[in-house]
Amino acid sequence: MATRELGIILHGATGGIGSFQHLRNSLAPIRAEGGLSAGGDTIMPKPLLAGRNAERLAAVAAENGGLDWTTDLDAALRNPEYPVFFDAAATHLRFGLLKRAIEAGKHIYAEKPVAPTAEDGLALLRAAEARGLKHGAVEDKLFLPGFRKLHQLVDSGFFGRIIGFRIEFGWWVFDGVAAPPQRPSWNYKKSGGGGLISDMHPHWRYIVEGMLGPIKRVAAMAWTGQTVRADESGERFGVDVEDNAHTLLEMESGARGAILASWSTRVRRDDLVAFQIDGTGGSAVAGLRRCWKQPARDTPAIRGFLMGRDADTMNVNVDYREGWQEVQGSEPYKNPYRFGWEGFIRHVAAGEPFYADLAGGIRDVQLAEACQRSAAEGRWMEMPLLRRPGAPA
């Protein structure tokens, strides 16, 4: 078995997601373990950190074993030793960067959203496929331990006929005035590609469709809860994007669902996100790590809102969490972002199929666009399946 290096330009490696998830929790462990088996060889990822801040690049490179880094992206794109380009930097710059990488003949892998519009995404897809390049989009959340357990229940037929689902997500993001914010200020600026829908709905798309099949149509409402914030320098600005969105979804299967998402809500549930699926055979609810199920045979008979002194013990003292069974995982934990890197490396190095190509990333953008239009126009929006370039009409 031969060992081969695979050069990867890692753009955005100084940001939180890039440095922590993609580098420290994914590529660095693969390197530390001696590489990745693919096509009969061992593939050793060779990252080149690219960005604008030399001091931060040098620090991240040193923290991860003395990696190479550069502030000259043009030179990196010209370098044949690095056939892969990955981007996790600013959302509003991604389309232009991916376009440059494709023109340079690089295979591309990218964070979400992959493009500002679905049409822009299709242009990238056409360009990549015309050059015979591999491409992929990050779909990490589907591999969270709780969601993997929920997916296994779907695949096993536990739910019977799926009737509906609900996703509740969010927490309170401080405004930078009363307390330091937990999200960058560009998330709250239209000029920076901000907004909760464009940031989070791409994730909900692949999670929902990955488990439950195609979305048929959506209806959404969106609003801004915190209208004034302060940026990293302490300067106040008016928020011109939404930080709340409620979305209704109708699936091709006939099931209906809802996504309730907010960056201005306080958490009182088991986890930062809760995904519940209800079916004739039972229900289950998953958080980031844990999952519980209640089969139809164990479903209690709830008789409604019984009030008054004689009904106190039947209502006040009921714990509705009882009667749910925790779903146990059958595999050891692996970082969700690492799933993507292992799959994409094998895709590039050995031609193995990859579960999340650029078409999936475009579908993610399509959902965000449909929800934004629905919120603006106050009506249901269809979600037709995308036709890949070159496919028959």
Secondary structure by P-SEA (a helix, b strand, c coil): cbbbbbbbbcccccccccccccccccaaaaaaacccccccbbbbbbbbbbcccaaaaaaaaaaaccccccccaaaaaacccccbbbbcccccaaaaaaaaaaaaccbbbbcccccccaaaaaaaaaaaaaacccccccccccccaaaaaaaaaaaaccccccccccccccccccccccccccccccccccccccccccccaaaaaaaaaacccccccccbbbbbccccccccccbbbbbccccbbbbbbbccccccbbbbbbccccccccccbbbbbbcccbbbbbcccbbbbbcccccccccccccccccccccccccccccbbbbbbccccccaaaaaaaaaaaaaaccccccccaaaaaaaaaaaaaaaaaaaccbbbbbcccccccccc
